[in-house]
Amino acid sequence: MAMLRGVIKYWTIGGWGMINPDDKSPAVFIHHSELDKNEFPKDVYPKHGDRVEFDVRISCKNKPEAFNFRRVK
């Protein structure tokens, strides 16, 4: 399955944020533990407006969450 693409809606100091998918589906949660460490070294986080691609799974809270997260070049 192809990865989804979207834009960072916001990113918090707490290390989590939301992505607005390009396909207009509901915003998806992302946690800093899912960031590609090569693209986001320690303490370097995405910011509002960054273009990204990601996969989605259902979390233990039964909500969509992003994983395999990386910037779109």
GITA-V50487 format. One record per residue. N is the residue number from 1. PHI is phi in radians with two decimals (* if undefined). PSI is psi as a letter, one per 40 degrees, with the letter a starting at -180 (none if undefined). D_CENTER is the distance of its C-alpha to the mean C-alpha in Angstrom with 1 decimal. Layout:
<<N;PHI;PSI;D_CENTER> <N;PHI;PSI;D_CENTER>>
This chain:
<<1;*;h;17.1> <2;-1.23;i;15.2> <3;-1.24;i;11.5> <4;-1.47;i;10.0> <5;-2.16;i;9.3> <6;-3.00;a;8.3> <7;-2.23;h;8.3> <8;-1.13;h;6.9> <9;-1.35;d;9.4> <10;-2.83;i;9.9> <11;-2.42;h;9.3> <12;-1.71;i;12.2> <13;-1.07;d;14.7> <14;-1.24;e;14.3> <15;1.57;f;11.1> <16;-2.50;i;8.6> <17;-2.86;a;7.1> <18;-2.30;i;6.4> <19;-2.03;h;5.4> <20;-1.62;h;8.9> <21;-1.14;i;9.4> <22;-1.10;d;12.4> <23;-1.41;e;14.5> <24;1.21;e;14.8> <25;-1.24;i;13.8> <26;-1.01;i;12.8> <27;-0.97;i;9.6> <28;-2.06;h;7.1> <29;-1.24;i;6.6> <30;-2.39;h;4.4> <31;-1.99;i;7.3> <32;-1.01;d;8.5> <33;-1.17;e;10.4> <34;-1.67;e;7.8> <35;-1.32;i;7.7> <36;-1.20;h;10.3> <37;-1.13;d;13.3> <38;-1.30;d;15.0> <39;-1.60;d;12.7> <40;-2.22;g;11.8> <41;-1.05;i;15.2> <42;-0.81;h;16.1> <43;1.17;e;15.6> <44;-1.97;h;13.8> <45;-2.04;i;10.5> <46;-1.13;i;8.5> <47;-2.33;i;10.5> <48;-0.85;h;11.1> <49;1.61;e;11.6> <50;-1.10;h;9.8> <51;-1.49;h;9.5> <52;-2.44;i;6.9> <53;-2.27;i;7.4> <54;-2.91;i;6.3> <55;-1.84;i;8.7> <56;-2.17;i;9.1> <57;-2.37;i;11.7> <58;-1.63;h;13.7> <59;-1.36;i;13.6> <60;-1.15;e;17.0> <61;-1.62;e;17.0> <62;1.09;f;17.0> <63;-2.20;i;13.7> <64;-1.20;h;10.9> <65;-2.43;i;7.9> <66;-1.52;i;5.2> <67;-2.56;i;6.9> <68;0.88;f;8.4> <69;-1.55;h;5.5> <70;-2.72;i;7.6> <71;-1.23;i;9.0> <72;-1.61;h;11.4> <73;-1.62;none;14.8>>
